Amino acid sequence: DADANILEDAIVQSEEFSAKLAIFRSGLIPPEQRWLQLNAHKIYDKLSKREIAVFEMRTLKHTFPVIADALNISVSSAKTYWRRCLAKCEKMFVSPIDGNSDG
């Protein structure tokens, strides 16, 4: 049992480290593209929990039937959540250099 607990703790620490490293590495984007990252955070804060779940799965290239099955929703609902995400994200894809962004 002690060895199993040590292994579990090591796995948890590894996962936490990987998550923190991913966040840190995300800061290595070129300065001229950082507006995308900043705007993304604003958009994520506006998404519902269900929209975030669909958004995450869709950006990992899961199909709508797979998403619907995983989230126990209809394919039509999965597509609706995706369209809502895209509508909320629309502003994020406009560069402030173009003068067409809130960021």
N, C-alpha and C positions, 0 to 999 in steps of 0.2 A: 504493500500500500504506500509506503514512503517513497519508493521509486516512482510509482505511478503519479503521485502528487508532485514530485520534482519534475517529471516529464510534462505534466499538465501546466505547471508554472512556466516552464521553459517555452512551451508552445505559445502560451498567452503573451509572454514577454516578446517573443519573436514576432507575433502578429502585431503587437503594439509598436514595436520598433519599425516594422515594415510600413505601417500606416504613417508614422511620423516621418520616415524617410521619404515616402511618396510626397507628402506635403512639402517637405523641405526642397525636394528636387523640382517640384512644380514652380519654385521661384527662380529656376535657372532659365526661364524663357527670356528671349531678347527684350530689352527695355521697350522697344517700339510695339511689342505685342502684349505688354502687361495690362493694358486697358481691357483686353479680352478676359483675363483672369479676374480682374476687379469687377467687371460687369457681370461675369458669371456668378459671383457670390451674391450679387444683388438679385439676380434672377432666381437662383436656387432658393433664396429666402421667400420668394413669392409663390413657389410651387407647393401644392398640397403633398401630403405624404404619399398618396396614391400616384400623383403625377411624378414624384421623384422616383418611385419604384418602377413605373413604366419607362421613364426617361433613362434610368440607369440600365435597365435590361435592353432597351432599344439601342442605346449607344454601344452596348456590347454585342450588337448585331443579332439579337434574338428576334425571331419572327413574332408577328402579332398572335398567332395561335399558341405559341410557346408561352408568351407573356400572359395571355388570358388564362391558360391552364395553371401557370405558376401562381397567379394572383387570385385565382378563382373568380374571374370576371369574364364577360363575353368578349369575343374578338372585336365586336363593334365598340364596346366600352374602352378596350385597350387603344383602339385607333383614336377615339375621342380624346382620351387623356393625352395621347401623343400630339394630336393637333393643338390642344390647349398649351402644351409645353412649347411647341414651336412658335405659337403666337406670342407667348410670354418671352421667348428667347429672341424674337425677331430684332429687337433693338440692340441686342448684344453683338450682332454681327456687323454693325455699322461702325466703322472706324471714326474716332473723334477727329482724326486728321481730315476726314471728308466733311466735317462740320455737320454731320447728320446724327450725332449721338448725344445721349444724355450724359455719358461718362466724361 
